[in-house]
Amino acid sequence: MTGYVQATVTADERGAVAEIAWVVGIPWQRRGIASEAARSLVAWLREHPVHTVVAHVHPEYGASAAVATAAGLAPTDRWHDGEVGWQLTIR
């Protein structure tokens, strides 16, 4: 196993929201694995009744920001526990 992606799906007044995260072991980093996995996860979520995908990225983790960008998310002005909120609105 090189790592994993996950989606925690909750509901708000508009429907389903997915908060995503990814982890890749150090020996497998910088190979595009996290970006490919995150893109695949977001593609899967697009096929389900999810209207928004969010992630939280520490401002010093450029690699994680690149993964979020590759998955179609964009940074917002929202912060949570020292991390920037990233978001993709699907519907």
C-alpha positions as CSV (number, residue, x, y, z in Angstrom):
1,M,0.0,0.0,0.0
2,T,1.3,3.4,-1.0
3,G,-1.3,5.5,0.8
4,Y,-5.0,6.3,0.8
5,V,-7.6,8.8,0.0
6,Q,-10.8,9.3,2.0
7,A,-14.0,11.2,1.8
8,T,-16.2,12.0,4.9
9,V,-19.6,12.7,3.6
10,T,-22.0,14.8,5.7
11,A,-25.2,16.7,5.0
12,D,-26.0,20.4,5.1
13,E,-29.1,22.3,4.0
14,R,-28.3,21.8,0.3
15,G,-27.4,18.0,0.5
16,A,-24.2,16.1,0.7
17,V,-20.8,17.6,1.3
18,A,-17.6,15.5,1.0
19,E,-14.5,16.4,3.0
20,I,-11.5,14.7,1.4
21,A,-8.0,13.9,2.5
22,W,-5.0,12.0,1.2
23,V,-1.9,10.4,2.6
24,V,1.0,8.9,0.7
25,G,4.0,7.2,2.3
26,I,7.3,9.0,2.0
27,P,8.9,6.4,-0.4
28,W,6.1,6.9,-2.9
29,Q,5.9,10.7,-2.8
30,R,6.6,13.0,-5.8
31,R,5.3,10.4,-8.3
32,G,1.8,11.8,-8.8
33,I,0.1,9.1,-6.9
34,A,-1.7,11.5,-4.5
35,S,-2.9,13.7,-7.4
36,E,-4.1,10.7,-9.4
37,A,-5.9,9.2,-6.4
38,A,-7.5,12.6,-5.4
39,R,-8.7,13.2,-9.0
40,S,-10.2,9.7,-9.1
41,L,-12.0,10.3,-5.8
42,V,-13.4,13.6,-6.9
43,A,-14.5,12.0,-10.2
44,W,-16.3,9.3,-8.2
45,L,-17.9,11.9,-6.0
46,R,-19.2,13.8,-9.0
47,E,-21.2,10.7,-10.0
48,H,-23.0,10.8,-6.6
49,P,-25.3,13.4,-5.0
50,V,-22.5,15.5,-3.6
51,H,-22.7,19.3,-4.2
52,T,-19.4,20.4,-2.6
53,V,-16.0,18.9,-2.0
54,V,-13.7,20.4,0.6
55,A,-10.2,19.8,1.9
56,H,-7.9,21.5,4.4
57,V,-4.3,22.2,3.4
58,H,-1.6,23.6,5.7
59,P,-0.2,26.8,4.0
60,E,3.4,25.4,4.1
61,Y,2.6,22.2,2.3
62,G,3.0,23.1,-1.3
63,A,2.7,19.5,-2.4
64,S,-0.7,19.1,-0.8
65,A,-1.8,22.4,-2.4
66,A,-0.8,20.9,-5.8
67,V,-2.8,17.8,-5.1
68,A,-5.9,19.9,-4.2
69,T,-5.4,21.9,-7.4
70,A,-5.1,18.8,-9.5
71,A,-8.3,17.5,-8.0
72,G,-10.1,20.7,-9.1
73,L,-10.3,22.4,-5.7
74,A,-9.4,26.1,-5.2
75,P,-8.3,27.9,-2.0
76,T,-10.9,29.9,-0.1
77,D,-10.6,32.6,2.5
78,R,-11.7,30.1,5.2
79,W,-9.3,28.7,7.8
80,H,-9.6,25.7,10.2
81,D,-7.0,24.7,12.8
82,G,-4.3,26.6,10.9
83,E,-5.1,25.2,7.5
84,V,-6.6,26.8,4.5
85,G,-10.0,25.6,3.3
86,W,-10.1,24.4,-0.3
87,Q,-13.4,23.9,-2.2
88,L,-14.9,22.6,-5.4
89,T,-18.6,23.3,-6.0
90,I,-20.2,20.6,-8.2
91,R,-23.8,21.5,-8.1
